[in-house]
Amino acid sequence: MNNSRRDFLKKSIMGGAGITLTAMGMPASSYARILGANDRVNVGLVGFSDRARQALLPCFFANNKELNFDLIGVSDIWNRRRDEGKAFLENKTGHSIQTYVNNDELYKNKDLDAVIIATADFQHAYHTIEAVGHKMDVYCEKPFAETMEDARAALKAVKGSGKIFQVGTQRRSGPSYHAAANFIKEGKFGPITMVEMTWNVNQPGRWRRPELVKSIRESDTDWKRFLAGRPQDSWDPRKYLEFRLFWPYSSGIFGQWMTHQIDTVHWFSGLKHPRSAVANGGIYVWKDGRANADTLTAVFEYGPEDDPKSGFQVMYSSRFHNSAGGIKEIYYSNGGTIDMDSNKISHTGGLTEREAQEMGMHANLLPDITLTSDAVKATTSANTGGDALTNGHVRNWMECVRSRKETNAPIEAAYSHSIALIMGNAAYRTGQKATFDEGKQEVMVGGKAFIM
């Protein structure tokens, strides 16, 4: 690649990033021109969880006055969370908050326009179906669905509802991610040849709630409603409060962490799901009764279904017991890399003139470019009120509720990341290669659909 082309690419991506930033935000002055913009949007919270309290609600309240949104009620099946939610929200809003023992009661409120869903992983699709069935716009935390049955049903429900939907893969509202997506989609990066992703922490307490486990009683909540379509099971406070450690209530690492990163693969490549997945791992360090792995490595193959000889690999690894490496997302092509952690495109690893000449080829080196001047890094802490990625994502949903435009992370994105996490989970739990049947829309292992 000659210098003039490298200069052109550098200038064009910076221009593209600027366009993206402009398009992502909507000036307050423009709301007066939108039908219904002067009407307040009343929102209900489904699940007063840590994620809601520490991240989603701070982001909502950072934008609600400007966009004329209000939060008027909270539904939670645990009496403690209902009381805590009421106190928290009354302090934030300055007015009384109605509490509801379940969603049946919540949706009797005819003043409600939209909901934020922040419940257990396996409940997200179930609660989304409920919400759009009651004509609610929805912001739903990820992962979207842990089984294909749930994913298909929720996709159909949302598509048929005409309601605004955003899933909580907040990288889709990050300026640097938009800049990288534009660079790749415009052909400047070249074909993706491989992707490496990690998410490492050293946190024995991650997803543990020992003090709450000691204090909760079955009579404090509604265990049958909690199961939300899962097989009948006896009361277990650990499964209720530490659900991310137990299948089939969560796929653990796949659903909680991998979904964020694998979602960018679908976005950047335009591919809807992996072609195949293999995985291995186990509970090697934190032997505390959990059922989900504390260490996982998965390899996904992506590529067009009609051309099995083309495509690329995604290698994903995660561990709970050593944080070295942290979060990493690196995209490779023959010309160099996109490193989302460093916020840079570079010629690192690209085809040099010396290597190329041996085969009668020309060097293929990308320019060195900073993706955006205001990059926001992903962090290993899921619940940070100052998380600019989450703030941008919640705001995008609120803007789209106003404008009725499609969100940055619509239902199709939610469906795609669900397929990937289910394929990874299926491969890990069976020890076999998982594939996807397009016709049946099923994750397949050994010629059979993977069922929990």
Backbone hydrogen bonds, N-H to C=O, Kabsch-Sander energy under -0.5 kcal/mol:
donor,donor_aa,acceptor,acceptor_aa,energy
6,R,2,N,-1.9
7,D,3,N,-2.5
8,F,4,S,-2.1
9,L,5,R,-2.4
10,K,6,R,-2.1
11,K,7,D,-2.4
12,S,8,F,-2.7
13,I,9,L,-2.2
14,M,10,K,-1.3
15,G,11,K,-1.9
16,G,12,S,-2.5
17,A,13,I,-2.6
18,G,14,M,-1.7
19,I,15,G,-1.9
20,T,16,G,-2.2
21,L,17,A,-2.4
22,T,18,G,-2.0
23,A,19,I,-2.5
24,M,20,T,-2.0
25,G,21,L,-1.1
30,S,27,P,-1.5
31,Y,28,A,-1.3
32,A,29,S,-0.6
33,R,30,S,-1.5
34,I,31,Y,-1.7
37,A,34,I,-2.4
39,D,36,G,-1.7
41,V,68,N,-2.0
42,N,40,R,-0.6
43,V,41,V,-0.5
43,V,70,D,-2.9
44,G,114,A,-2.3
45,L,73,G,-2.5
46,V,44,G,-0.5
46,V,116,I,-3.0
47,G,45,L,-0.8
47,G,75,S,-2.5
49,S,47,G,-1.7
53,R,49,S,-2.7
54,Q,50,D,-3.0
55,A,51,R,-1.6
56,L,51,R,-2.1
57,L,52,A,-2.9
59,C,55,A,-1.7
60,F,56,L,-2.4
61,F,57,L,-2.9
62,A,58,P,-0.8
63,N,59,C,-0.5
63,N,60,F,-1.4
64,N,60,F,-1.7
67,L,63,N,-2.0
68,N,64,N,-0.8
69,F,64,N,-2.6
70,D,41,V,-2.7
72,I,43,V,-2.5
72,I,70,D,-0.6
73,G,43,V,-0.9
74,V,98,Q,-2.1
75,S,45,L,-3.1
76,D,100,Y,-1.9
79,N,77,I,-0.5
79,N,220,D,-2.3
82,R,78,W,-2.1
83,D,79,N,-2.2
84,E,80,R,-2.5
85,G,81,R,-2.9
86,K,82,R,-2.4
87,A,83,D,-2.2
88,F,84,E,-2.6
89,L,85,G,-2.7
90,E,86,K,-2.4
91,N,87,A,-1.7
92,K,88,F,-1.6
93,T,89,L,-3.0
94,G,90,E,-2.1
98,Q,72,I,-1.9
100,Y,74,V,-2.1
106,L,102,N,-1.7
107,Y,103,N,-2.4
108,K,105,E,-1.3
109,N,106,L,-1.8
110,K,108,K,-0.9
112,L,109,N,-1.3
113,D,42,N,-2.8
114,A,42,N,-1.7
115,V,137,D,-2.5
116,I,44,G,-2.2
117,I,115,V,-0.5
117,I,139,Y,-3.3
118,A,46,V,-2.8
118,A,116,I,-0.6
122,F,249,Y,-1.1
123,Q,120,A,-1.8
124,H,120,A,-0.6
124,H,121,D,-1.2
125,A,144,F,-0.8
127,H,123,Q,-2.9
128,T,124,H,-1.9
129,I,125,A,-2.3
130,E,126,Y,-1.9
131,A,127,H,-2.2
132,V,128,T,-2.7
133,G,129,I,-1.7
134,H,130,E,-0.9
134,H,131,A,-1.0
135,K,132,V,-1.7
136,M,131,A,-1.9
137,D,113,D,-1.7
138,V,164,I,-3.0
139,Y,115,V,-2.2
140,C,138,V,-0.5
140,C,166,Q,-3.0
141,E,117,I,-2.3
151,A,147,T,-2.2
152,R,148,M,-2.9
153,A,149,E,-1.9
154,A,150,D,-2.4
155,L,151,A,-2.5
156,K,152,R,-2.2
157,A,153,A,-2.1
158,V,154,A,-2.7
159,K,155,L,-2.5
160,G,156,K,-2.0
161,S,157,A,-0.6
161,S,158,V,-1.0
162,G,158,V,-1.0
163,K,158,V,-0.5
166,Q,138,V,-2.0
167,V,409,A,-2.2
168,G,140,C,-2.1
169,T,167,V,-1.5
170,Q,168,G,-1.2
172,R,169,T,-1.7
173,S,170,Q,-2.0
174,G,171,R,-2.0
178,H,174,G,-2.1
179,A,175,P,-2.4
180,A,176,S,-2.2
181,A,177,Y,-2.6
182,N,178,H,-2.4
183,F,179,A,-2.2
184,I,180,A,-2.2
185,K,181,A,-2.8
186,E,182,N,-2.0
187,G,184,I,-1.8
188,K,183,F,-1.6
189,F,183,F,-0.8
193,T,332,Y,-3.0
194,M,332,Y,-1.1
195,V,313,Q,-2.0
196,E,330,I,-2.4
197,M,315,M,-2.7
198,T,328,K,-1.9
199,W,317,S,-1.4
200,N,326,G,-1.2
201,V,319,R,-2.5
203,Q,320,F,-1.8
206,R,203,Q,-1.7
208,R,205,G,-2.5
213,V,209,R,-2.5
214,K,210,P,-1.6
215,S,211,E,-1.2
216,I,212,L,-2.3
220,D,217,R,-2.1
221,T,218,E,-1.5
226,F,222,D,-2.1
227,L,223,W,-1.6
228,A,224,K,-0.6
228,A,225,R,-0.8
230,R,227,L,-2.5
240,Y,236,D,-1.8
241,L,237,P,-2.5
242,E,238,R,-3.2
245,L,242,E,-2.3
246,F,243,F,-1.9
249,Y,246,F,-1.3
250,S,246,F,-0.8
254,F,251,S,-1.1
256,Q,252,G,-3.0
257,W,253,I,-2.0
258,M,253,I,-2.3
259,T,254,F,-1.1
260,H,257,W,-0.7
261,Q,257,W,-1.1
262,I,258,M,-3.4
263,D,259,T,-1.6
264,T,260,H,-0.7
264,T,261,Q,-0.7
265,V,261,Q,-0.9
266,H,262,I,-1.6
267,W,263,D,-2.1
268,F,264,T,-3.3
269,S,265,V,-2.3
270,G,266,H,-1.8
275,R,301,E,-4.2
276,S,301,E,-1.3
277,A,434,A,-2.0
278,V,299,V,-2.0
280,N,297,T,-2.5
282,G,295,T,-1.9
284,Y,282,G,-0.9
287,K,285,V,-1.7
288,D,286,W,-1.8
291,A,245,L,-2.9
292,N,245,L,-2.0
294,D,282,G,-1.7
295,T,282,G,-1.3
296,L,318,S,-2.6
297,T,280,N,-2.6
298,A,316,Y,-3.0
299,V,278,V,-2.6
300,F,314,V,-2.8
301,E,276,S,-2.3
302,Y,312,F,-3.0
307,D,304,P,-1.5
310,S,307,D,-1.9
312,F,302,Y,-2.2
313,Q,193,T,-0.9
314,V,300,F,-2.7
315,M,195,V,-2.9
316,Y,298,A,-3.0
316,Y,314,V,-0.6
317,S,197,M,-1.9
318,S,296,L,-2.4
319,R,199,W,-0.8
320,F,294,D,-2.0
322,N,201,V,-1.4
326,G,323,S,-2.2
328,K,198,T,-1.9
330,I,196,E,-2.6
331,Y,338,I,-2.8
332,Y,194,M,-2.8
333,S,336,G,-2.4
336,G,333,S,-0.8
337,T,346,S,-2.2
338,I,331,Y,-2.3
339,D,344,K,-2.8
340,M,329,E,-2.4
340,M,338,I,-0.7
343,N,339,D,-1.1
344,K,339,D,-1.8
345,I,369,I,-2.9
346,S,337,T,-2.4
350,G,347,H,-2.8
351,L,334,N,-1.9
351,L,364,N,-1.0
356,A,352,T,-2.4
357,Q,353,E,-2.6
358,E,354,R,-0.8
359,M,356,A,-1.7
360,G,357,Q,-1.6
361,M,356,A,-2.5
364,N,351,L,-2.3
366,L,335,G,-2.5
369,I,345,I,-2.7
369,I,367,P,-0.7
371,L,343,N,-2.4
371,L,369,I,-0.6
375,A,372,T,-0.7
377,K,375,A,-0.5
382,A,380,T,-0.6
384,T,382,A,-0.7
387,D,384,T,-2.0
388,A,386,G,-0.7
391,N,387,D,-2.3
392,G,388,A,-2.6
393,H,389,L,-1.8
394,V,390,T,-2.9
395,R,391,N,-2.4
396,N,392,G,-2.1
397,W,393,H,-1.9
398,M,394,V,-2.2
399,E,395,R,-2.9
400,C,396,N,-2.2
401,V,397,W,-2.2
402,R,398,M,-1.4
403,S,399,E,-2.9
404,R,400,C,-2.9
413,A,410,P,-0.8
414,A,410,P,-1.6
415,Y,411,I,-2.5
416,S,412,E,-2.2
417,H,413,A,-2.3
418,S,414,A,-1.6
419,I,415,Y,-1.9
420,A,416,S,-1.9
421,L,417,H,-2.3
422,I,418,S,-2.3
423,M,419,I,-2.4
424,G,420,A,-2.4
425,N,421,L,-2.5
426,A,422,I,-2.6
427,A,423,M,-2.4
428,Y,424,G,-2.3
429,R,425,N,-2.6
430,T,426,A,-1.8
431,G,427,A,-1.9
434,A,277,A,-2.8
435,T,444,M,-2.4
436,F,275,R,-0.6
437,D,442,E,-2.9
438,E,436,F,-0.8
441,Q,437,D,-1.8
442,E,437,D,-1.3
444,M,435,T,-2.8
445,V,448,K,-3.3
446,G,433,K,-0.6
448,K,445,V,-1.6
450,F,443,V,-2.9
451,I,449,A,-0.6
